[in-house]
Amino acid sequence: MPLTVVRNESEHLYAEQPKTDGGRRLSEAILHLWRAERNQMEQAQRSSELSSMDLTALRYLVQGRRDGRDIGPKDLIVMLNTSSATVTNVVDRLAARGYVARVQHPTDRRAHYTVATDAAVQRVDDSFEPHHSAIVAVIDSLPEHEAECAADVVRRIAEELDRFA
């Protein structure tokens, strides 16, 4: 019985339900998406063979590499919302596995950047490929007007939620 409650918790809003049948179906679909997204994130973590914190840091470092940005330890502290000691431990673990390299700052001998390696890019891509492929496949199968309508609804909901952040 307790696990049934836990499994079904994400299927309900803690507020008044939408007034129309279509609105309720949309709410249920959004909650189902949220649950599926959470399950996919857990699967990606298991697939990566990294802790949640390590995988999150690695994703940020891979994105920084793709964006051509230098990311230092202070940046990771902010991104991960954690301490210097935790970031040091995360970077040490990732470096030991060959996923990051420490690169000397070009003008400050005391500073360095943390850069994702090719192996890190491959690990992140492999861990998230099923998830991302499924999303892109569904999006690409939609007629343009349906994709635009869905994008508008999702954007409006996200903007409303952002007001409370």
C-alpha positions as CSV (number, residue, x, y, z in Angstrom):
1,M,0.0,0.0,0.0
2,P,2.7,2.6,0.9
3,L,4.5,2.1,-2.5
4,T,1.2,2.5,-4.4
5,V,0.9,5.9,-2.8
6,V,4.5,6.8,-3.7
7,R,4.0,5.6,-7.3
8,N,0.8,7.5,-7.8
9,E,1.8,10.7,-6.0
10,S,3.0,12.4,-9.2
11,E,-0.3,11.8,-11.0
12,H,-2.2,14.4,-9.0
13,L,-2.1,18.2,-8.6
14,Y,-2.1,19.6,-5.1
15,A,-4.6,22.3,-6.3
16,E,-7.9,22.6,-7.9
17,Q,-8.2,20.5,-11.0
18,P,-8.7,22.2,-14.4
19,K,-12.3,22.9,-15.2
20,T,-12.7,21.2,-18.6
21,D,-12.2,17.6,-19.7
22,G,-9.5,18.7,-22.1
23,G,-7.8,20.7,-19.4
24,R,-7.8,17.7,-17.1
25,R,-6.3,15.5,-19.9
26,L,-3.6,18.1,-20.5
27,S,-2.8,18.2,-16.8
28,E,-2.6,14.5,-16.6
29,A,-0.4,14.4,-19.7
30,I,2.0,17.0,-18.2
31,L,2.2,15.1,-15.0
32,H,2.8,11.9,-17.0
33,L,5.6,13.7,-18.9
34,W,7.1,14.9,-15.6
35,R,7.1,11.4,-14.2
36,A,8.6,9.9,-17.4
37,E,11.2,12.7,-17.5
38,R,12.2,11.9,-13.9
39,N,12.4,8.2,-14.7
40,Q,14.6,8.9,-17.8
41,M,16.9,11.0,-15.7
42,E,17.3,8.2,-13.2
43,Q,17.9,5.8,-16.1
44,A,20.5,8.1,-17.6
45,Q,22.3,8.3,-14.2
46,R,22.3,4.5,-13.8
47,S,23.6,4.2,-17.4
48,S,26.3,6.7,-16.8
49,E,27.6,4.8,-13.7
50,L,28.1,8.2,-12.0
51,S,26.5,9.7,-8.9
52,S,23.8,12.3,-9.5
53,M,26.1,15.1,-8.5
54,D,28.9,13.9,-10.7
55,L,26.6,13.4,-13.7
56,T,25.2,16.9,-13.3
57,A,28.6,18.4,-13.1
58,L,29.7,16.5,-16.2
59,R,26.7,17.6,-18.1
60,Y,27.5,21.3,-17.3
61,L,31.1,20.8,-18.3
62,V,30.1,19.1,-21.6
63,Q,27.7,22.0,-22.3
64,G,30.4,24.5,-21.4
65,R,32.7,22.8,-23.9
66,R,30.1,22.8,-26.6
67,D,29.4,26.5,-25.9
68,G,33.1,27.3,-26.0
69,R,33.1,28.5,-22.3
70,D,35.8,28.1,-19.8
71,I,34.4,26.7,-16.5
72,G,36.4,27.0,-13.3
73,P,35.8,25.6,-9.9
74,K,33.9,28.7,-8.7
75,D,31.5,28.4,-11.7
76,L,30.8,24.8,-10.7
77,I,30.1,25.8,-7.1
78,V,27.4,28.2,-8.4
79,M,26.1,25.8,-11.0
80,L,25.8,22.9,-8.5
81,N,24.8,25.1,-5.6
82,T,27.3,23.4,-3.3
83,S,30.6,23.9,-1.5
84,S,34.1,24.2,-2.7
85,A,35.0,20.9,-1.0
86,T,32.2,19.1,-2.8
87,V,33.3,20.5,-6.1
88,T,36.9,19.5,-5.5
89,N,35.8,15.9,-4.7
90,V,33.5,15.8,-7.8
91,V,36.3,17.1,-10.1
92,D,38.8,14.7,-8.5
93,R,36.4,11.7,-9.2
94,L,35.7,12.8,-12.8
95,A,39.4,13.4,-13.5
96,A,40.3,9.9,-12.1
97,R,37.9,8.4,-14.6
98,G,39.3,10.5,-17.5
99,Y,36.2,12.6,-17.9
100,V,37.8,16.0,-17.1
101,A,41.1,17.7,-17.5
102,R,42.4,20.6,-15.5
103,V,43.7,23.3,-17.8
104,Q,45.9,26.1,-16.6
105,H,44.5,29.7,-16.8
106,P,46.5,31.5,-19.6
107,T,47.3,34.5,-17.4
108,D,46.8,33.5,-13.8
109,R,49.2,30.7,-12.6
110,R,47.0,30.1,-9.5
111,A,43.8,29.4,-11.5
112,H,42.6,26.6,-13.7
113,Y,39.6,25.5,-15.8
114,T,37.9,22.2,-15.7
115,V,37.3,20.9,-19.3
116,A,35.3,17.9,-20.3
117,T,37.2,15.3,-22.3
118,D,36.1,13.5,-25.4
119,A,35.3,10.5,-23.2
120,A,33.0,12.8,-21.1
121,V,31.1,14.0,-24.1
122,Q,30.6,10.4,-25.2
123,R,29.5,9.3,-21.7
124,V,26.9,12.1,-21.5
125,D,25.7,11.5,-25.0
126,D,25.4,7.7,-24.5
127,S,23.6,8.2,-21.2
128,F,21.0,10.6,-22.6
129,E,20.7,9.3,-26.2
130,P,17.5,7.1,-25.7
131,H,15.8,10.0,-23.8
132,H,16.7,12.7,-26.4
133,S,16.0,10.5,-29.4
134,A,12.5,9.6,-28.1
135,I,11.7,13.3,-27.6
136,V,13.0,14.3,-31.0
137,A,11.3,11.5,-32.8
138,V,7.9,12.5,-31.4
139,I,8.5,16.2,-32.1
140,D,9.6,15.5,-35.7
141,S,6.5,13.4,-36.3
142,L,4.2,16.3,-35.5
143,P,2.7,18.6,-38.1
144,E,4.2,22.1,-37.8
145,H,0.9,23.6,-36.5
146,E,0.7,21.0,-33.7
147,A,4.3,21.5,-32.7
148,E,3.7,25.3,-32.6
149,C,0.6,24.8,-30.5
150,A,2.4,22.4,-28.1
151,A,5.4,24.8,-27.8
152,D,3.1,27.7,-27.0
153,V,1.3,25.7,-24.2
154,V,4.5,24.4,-22.7
155,R,6.2,27.9,-22.9
156,R,3.2,29.5,-21.2
157,I,3.1,27.0,-18.4
158,A,6.9,27.3,-17.9
159,E,6.7,31.1,-17.8
160,E,3.9,30.9,-15.2
161,L,6.0,28.5,-13.0
162,D,9.0,30.7,-13.4
163,R,7.1,33.5,-11.7
164,F,7.3,31.5,-8.4
165,A,11.0,30.6,-8.7
